[in-house]
Amino acid sequence: MTWSAKQYSAFEEERTRPVRDLVAAVPATQRPVRFAIDLGCGPGNSTEVLAQRFPDAQVSGIDSSDDMIEAAKKRMPETPFGVADIATWQAAQPMDVILANASLQWLPDHATLYPRLVNQLAPGGHLAVQTPDNLQEPAHRLAREVAAQGPWADRIGEVRHPARHGAIDYYTMLRPHSSRVDVWRTTYHHPLAGGAAAVVEWFKGSALRPYLALLDAAQQAGFLARYQEAMAGAYPALADGSVLLPFPRLFIVATR
């Protein structure tokens, strides 16, 4: 199941709020910000926030998904976007700001990746990262259980997201390469209209993709139905029919 800009953007306001908080926390610099890039730009919502924060910079974006890049180009037609892999991306010149909003959690070996990104900054430049910190939340934990217990277990029972680390780990990774490292964690509580079905729609655009990609249409329907039942128990509907989805996220701003 490939990335879908339409599916991801169904909750665009909720998904954009964390990147607004992240970009706002990037310290002002005494020298102009000339080059800024959005790694894993998605449909361009995060790139738009980056460009608004640094209007005089040459802002660009990359993503591994053709569909996401097409959506980003429609949103910001004057901004250069391209399909590329963050794992092998190399800056053409030292960057003043590297933004990675909800993208690096899809890549392995953060102990190598994060310092490599910092080292592509100009002196005084900033790496700004936000990653979901929710692998132990019910939405993820129950996805693993449903995957392992259903008739599709031989296909997706062992699916796992790449390992993530805690605040101390990332601070330790980045401090030798940085003059300053700021790390914090925020839990957002997103009200979603539509009960458990809305929770399923949210995660279909992100966390459920590795499972759904390995199933045929009938298996996808069965998996999603069983997952929705689990979500109804984990995230009960409120009196107005909505669900309040807790979503913890880890933020890092490292200055070279």
N, C-alpha and C positions, 0 to 999 in steps of 0.2 A: 504494500500500500504506500504509494508515493505521497510526498507532502502536498497538501491542498491549501492554497492561499485562502480560498473561500471558507473552508472548514476552520482554519486557524483564526480567521478574521471575524468569525461569528461572535467572539467575545473580545473584540479589539479594545474597547475602552478598558476592560479589566486587565488585559494583557499589557497595555501600554502604561498603566499607572506606575508599575515598578521601574520602568526605564526612565520615566520622568523623574522619579526620586533619585535614581542612580546618577543621571546626567547632571542634575542640580547639585549633587555632592562633589562633582569634579572641581577641585580648587581653581580659582582664577590664577592666571599666570601673568608675569610681568611682560613677557614677550608675546607677540601675536601667535595664535593657533593657526598654523598654515595648512596642515594636513591632518585630516581625521578620517577614520574608516570604521564602518560598522561590519563586524564579522558575524555572519549568520543574520543577515538583515531581514529575512522573512519578507513580508509584503511591503516593507518600507516604513512601517509605523515607527520603529525605533530610529531609523535613519532620519526621519522627519524631525524627531525630537533633538537628535544630535545637531542637525543643521540649524535649528532654531536657537540652540544654545551657543553655537559658534558660527554666526552668519557670514563671517569673512573667511572662513576656512574652505579649502577644497575638500569637500566631503564625498566619499565614495562608499560602496557597499558590495559585499559578496555573500553568496549563499550557494549551497550545494544543489538546490532545487530549481529547475527551470521554471516551474509554475510560480514559485515565490519571486523569482527575478522578474518575470513578466509583469506580475502585479506591482512590484516596486517601481519598475520603469513607468507604468501608467500613473502611479501616484506622484513620482518626482521625475518627469521626463528630462530635466536638465542635469540630473545627477548620474554619474557613471556607475553602473551596476554590472556585475559579471558573475557567472557561475564558476565557483572555485571551492576547493577543499581547505578549510581552516587548518587542518593538520599539516598541510604542505605550503600554505600561503607564506610568501616572503614579500615584505614591503619594498617598494621601488626606491623609497628614500626614508630616512628616519621619520617616524610619525610623532605628531604632537598629542594626539588622542587616539587610542584604540578602544573601541566599544565592543563588548560581547554580551549581548542581552539574551539570556535564556538559550544559549547555543553551545557553550563549552561542555555542558553536562552530557552531550551526545558523543564526546570524544574521550578516548582512554588516555592514560599516562599523563595525568595532570602535573606530576612532579617535573616532567620535561616540558610540557606544553606551556605552562604559565610563565616560567622564567624565559622561555624562548620568545614569548610575546613581549614581555617587559624589555628584553634586550633589543627589540626593534623600535623602541621609542627614542626620540631625541632626548638629550639631557633636560630634565624638568618636565618631560612628557608624562602622560597618565594612561594607565590601563584601567578601564572601568568594566567590571564584570558583575553580572547578576545571574545566579543559577537557582533553579528550584531546589529546595532542601526538604523534599517530601517523600523520599523513598520508603519511609516507615509510616507514612500517613495511610489511613484506611483505603484510599483510592488506589494506591500502589500495592499495598499488602494484599488486598482482596483480589486485585488483578492477577497476582502471582498464584493465589490459591485457586481461583477459577480456572486459570490456565493449566494447573497441575491436576485438577480433579475431573475435568470434563473428558468427553470422547476425543478431544483434540490434543490430549496431553502428550502424545508421542511427537506432535509437531511443535508445540509451544510451551510444554511443561518446564523446560529449562531456560526459557528466555529471561534474560536479566539486562537491566540497564547498566551502562558503565559505572564503575565505582565513583562515588563522590566522597568528599572529605569534610572535616569540620573546620571551624574558624582558625584554630591553632595550627592545623596542618597547612592551610593556605598561607597564613602569616609566616610560618617557618619556611615555606617554599620561596616566598617572594622577598622576604626581608634582606637576604644577602645581595639582592639585585636592585634594591630600591632604597631611596632616601626616606621614604615614608610609606607605610601600609595602613590603610584604614579598613577594618572589617566589621560588619554588623549584620544582624539577622532581623528580619521583619516578617510577621505573619499577617497577611491580608485576609480579610473575611469578605468574600465576594457573594453578594446576594444574587442567586440565579433563579429566574422565573421558570417554572416547569418541573420542579421536584427532581427526583432521581434521574429522569430522562435528560435534564439539562446538565447534570454532572457527567453523564455518559457522553453527551455531545462535546463538552469541554475537553475531555481526555481523548476522545477520538481524534482531535486535532493535534495531539502531542503524545502523551505517555502510552496510549494503546496501540500506536502505529507498529511497533515491533511485533506485537502479537498478531494484529490483523493482517500484516503483510504476508504471513505464512499460512493463512487460511483461505479456502475457497469461499464463495459467496454464502453458501448454506452454513458453513461452519462459522463464518463471521456473524451471521444473524443469530445463531445459537449461543455463541460466546457472549455477544452483546446483551442478549436477553437475560442470561444468567448473571452477567456482571451488573446489569441494572437492578436486578433483584437484590444483589448484595449492597448496592449503593443506597437503595431505599432503606435498608436497615442501618447503614452506617451514617447516613446523612438524612435524618427524618425531615419531612416537610414541615414548615412553620404554618401558622394559622392562615396566612395569606396564600399558601401553596408554594411559596418559594423555598429555596434551600440556601443556607449560609455555608459556603464552602471555605474552610480554613486552608490557606495556602502559604506555608513558610518559604521564604526565599533568603538566600545568602548573598550579600553584597560585598564587593571588594573594590577599592580604589588604591592602586599602587602607583607611586610617583618615582620615576627613575632619578 
